[in-house]
């Protein structure tokens, strides 16, 4: 379920790598990593889409399902 993005693959890879490095530096177990990432996503949604929280959350969940289905 790949979609066109306004961000380049290089930009996305940089952010993903930075997040992975931060998590690995903490030696966080998978469950803790997912909890931290979930809280981070929730903060991004709350701070950037306060009027559209439900809609953005649904879109994010669908995108995540699509990514996992495609892998």
C-alpha positions as CSV (number, residue, x, y, z in Angstrom):
1,X,0.0,0.0,0.0
2,X,2.7,2.4,-1.1
3,X,1.6,6.1,-1.5
4,X,3.3,9.1,-2.9
5,X,4.9,11.3,-0.3
6,X,5.9,14.9,-0.3
7,X,9.1,13.8,1.5
8,X,12.0,12.1,-0.2
9,X,13.1,8.6,0.7
10,X,16.4,10.1,1.9
11,X,14.6,12.5,4.3
12,X,12.5,9.6,5.6
13,X,15.6,7.4,6.0
14,X,17.4,10.1,8.0
15,X,14.6,10.4,10.5
16,X,14.1,6.6,10.8
17,X,17.8,6.1,11.3
18,X,17.9,8.8,14.0
19,X,15.0,7.2,15.8
20,X,16.6,3.7,15.6
21,X,19.9,5.0,16.9
22,X,18.2,6.7,19.9
23,X,16.2,3.5,20.8
24,X,19.3,1.2,20.4
25,X,21.4,3.6,22.5
26,X,18.9,3.0,25.3
27,X,19.0,-0.8,24.8
28,X,15.2,-0.6,25.1
29,X,13.3,-3.9,24.7
30,X,10.8,-4.1,21.9
31,X,7.7,-3.4,24.1
32,X,9.3,-0.3,25.7
33,X,10.4,0.9,22.2
34,X,6.8,0.6,20.9
35,X,5.4,2.4,24.0
36,X,7.9,5.3,23.5
37,X,7.2,5.5,19.8
38,X,3.5,5.4,20.4
39,X,3.7,8.2,22.9
40,X,5.8,10.2,20.5
41,X,3.3,9.7,17.7
42,X,0.5,10.7,20.1
43,X,2.4,13.9,20.9
44,X,2.9,14.7,17.3
45,X,-0.8,14.2,16.5
46,X,-1.9,16.3,19.6
47,X,0.5,19.1,18.9
48,X,0.1,19.4,15.2
49,X,-3.5,18.2,14.4
50,X,-5.6,19.2,17.5
51,X,-8.8,19.6,15.5
52,X,-8.3,16.4,13.5
53,X,-7.0,14.0,16.1
54,X,-9.4,11.2,15.3
55,X,-9.0,11.4,11.5
56,X,-5.2,11.6,11.6
57,X,-5.1,8.7,14.1
58,X,-7.2,6.6,11.8
59,X,-5.1,7.5,8.8
60,X,-1.9,6.6,10.8
61,X,-3.3,3.3,11.9
62,X,-4.4,2.4,8.3
63,X,-0.9,3.3,7.1
64,X,0.8,1.2,9.7
65,X,-1.5,-1.8,8.9
66,X,-0.6,-1.3,5.2
67,X,3.2,-1.2,6.0
68,X,3.0,-4.4,8.0
69,X,0.8,-6.2,5.5
70,X,3.2,-5.3,2.7
71,X,6.3,-6.6,4.6
